[in-house]
Amino acid sequence: MLKAVAFFDVDGTLVPGISSAVHLAGHLGRADAVAEAEAAWDAGLVSARYVEELDARGWAGTSETQIREWLGVLPLVDGIAEVVEWCVDHDVIPALATLAWHPVGVYLCETFGFVDTCGPRLEVRDGIYTGIPLSSYDSEAKRDFAVRFAKERGLTLDRCVAVGDSLSDLPLFAEVGLAVAFNATERARALADVEVTGRDLRAVLPSLENWLGSQ
């Protein structure tokens, strides 16, 4: 019987150090520009849409196959597969709630077994990215995705867990039953129920086990 949903952030949580967008932009020769735009968004100086449009332009002319190849060397924390396995074994649905590009989430779902993902999408024609973003995602949209995902399975957010690290996780942290700040910023830690640090995602499992056992 389904007990809960566990939502995992991608950038800064599963992907340490840099974002998946900056990782991909590095292969496209645009890492500095994308990193600067992300920092401006984090400081509240620009919108999520601004960052998406700037980043998306760099994808123009790049194939889906090439992006997938670069995602194969995306830096990730250890223990992701084991945490997903734990979720499945304990009747918890593992899903991604992220602002990362949708192809990033799809790659992680297919690689590790997350059930679904959200995130902004890019236009593709004949297997080639055009550089045009089709949809936008901000922190509230990420929370709204989680609400819909849980509702479709007969759950409310108080029966869900969110594991994240920064600004985009705050709306979700405010509503879930358990908010876990993993290698998080001060703002995220302040709103979380639990703080965890480390290079291995399995470090969050004791908190998930304790919470699940109390439900």
N, C-alpha and C positions, 0 to 999 in steps of 0.2 A: 504494500500500500504506500502511495506517495506521501512522504512526510514533509518535504520542504523543497525549495529551490535555492541553489547557491549560485549567485551571480559574481563572476570574476571580471575585474577590469583587465585591460591589456597593457597599455603603455604605462610604465612605471611600476606595474604589478607583476605581470607575467614577463614583460620585456623590461629588464633593468637598465638603468643608466641613461639610455636614450629612448626616444619613441620609435615605434615602427615606421612612422612617416619619415623621421630623420634618417633611419637606417636605409630605407628605400631611396630617399633623396640623395644619400651619399653615393649610391650607384649611378644616379642621374646627374651628379655634379652640382647639386643644389642644397646640400646639407646645411650650410650656414644660413641661407635665406629662410629655409623652413624652420630651423631652430630659433632664429630671431623672431619669426612670426608666432611660433608657439609661446615663446617667452612673453611677447606682447599680449597675447590672449590671456595668459595666466595672470598678467598684471592688470587685466581689465581694460586694456588700451584698444583692442580690436575685437571684432566679433568672431565667432567660430566660422562663419561663412567666409570671412576675409581669409582666414588661414586655409580653409579648404580650397578656395579658388586659386590662391597663390601656389599651393602645393600641387593641385591638379594640373596646372599648366605644364609642370615638369614631366608629367606622365605622357604627354602627347607624342604619339608615334611609337610608344613602347608596347610590346605585345603582352598578352595575358601570360603566355608561356615564360617570358623573361621575368616578369614580376614574380611569378611562382618560383622560379629558380632562385631569385634573390631572397625570397621568404624562407627558402630552405636553409639559409645561413643566418636567419634572424636570431640575435642573442636572446636566450630565455633562461629563466631561473630553473633550478633543478626541481624534480618532484611533481611536475604537472600531471604526468600520466598516472602517478600513484594517487594523487588527490582526486582526480576524476574517477578512478577505480573505487576509491573509498566512498565517494558520493553514490555511485551506482549500487554498491554493496549495501548502503544504508538507506536506500529508497529516497535519495536526494537527487534532484535533477541538476546537473552542472550546465550552466549556460554562461555566455559572455555578455556583459553589458559594457559597451565601450564606445569611444568616439573614434577609434581607429578605422581606417578605410575598410569597407565591407570585404574586399578580397583578403585582408589580413585575418579577419574573424573567420571567414570560410576556411582558410588554410589551417587555422588552429583547431576548428571543429573537426575537420577531416583528419588531422594528425593525431589529436588527443581524445576525441570523442565528446566534446562539448555538444550539447543538443542544438543550440541555435546561437545566433549572434545578431547584433544590430550594426549601426555605423553608417556613415555616408557612402553613397554609391557613385561610381563614375561611368560615363558613357563609353561603350565599347562598340566598335564597328568592325566586323570581319576579324575579330580577335585582337584588334588594336585599340588601345585607349586613345580617345580624342583630346583629352585634357579638359573636358567639360564635366563638372560635378553635377549629378542629377538630383541629389538630395542633400540636405544639410542636417547635422546633428549637433545639439548642444547638451548641456548637463541635464536640462529638464526633459529633453527628448529621450535621453538615456534612461531616466527614471520612468518615463511614460512607457517605454518599451518593456521595462521590468514589470510594471503594473499589468499591462496587457498579457504578457507571457504567463504571469502567475494566475491571473483571472481565468485564462483559457484552461487552466489545470485545477480550477476550483480553490485557489489559494489567494490570500491577501498578502501584502508585503510584510506584515508582522509574522508571517510564517516563512519568511525568506531570510537568507544571509547575503550580505554584500562584502566582498573582499576588494579593497581598492587602496589608492594612495594619495589622491590629490583633489584639486578643485572640482573636476567633473564628477566625482563620486559623492559630493556633499548632499545633493537633493535625495539621492538614493539612501545614503547613510541615515538621513533624518527620518526615514519611514520604515526601514526593515527591522525585523526582530533582532538581528545581530549584525552589527557593523564592525568589520575587522580592518583595521588600518595596518597594511603590510608595507614596510619600508616607506612610510608615509610622511607627508609634509606636516608641519605643525597644525595647520588648519584642519586637515583630515583627522589627525590624532585627537584633536579637541572634540570632535563630534563622534568619534568611534566609541564603541563599547569595550574594545580590546585593541591593544597595540602589539604587533609582532614584527620582528626584524630578522633578516637572514637571507641567504642565497637559495634556500630550499623552501618551496611552497608547502611542504609537509609540516612546516612549523605552525601553520594555522589549524591543523587538525585537532589538537587538544581543545581549542576554543570551540570548534564546530561540534566535537563530541559532547562537551559539557552542555552546550546550548541545546543540542538535539535531545539529550537525555533529560533535560528539564521541561521539555514540552509535553 
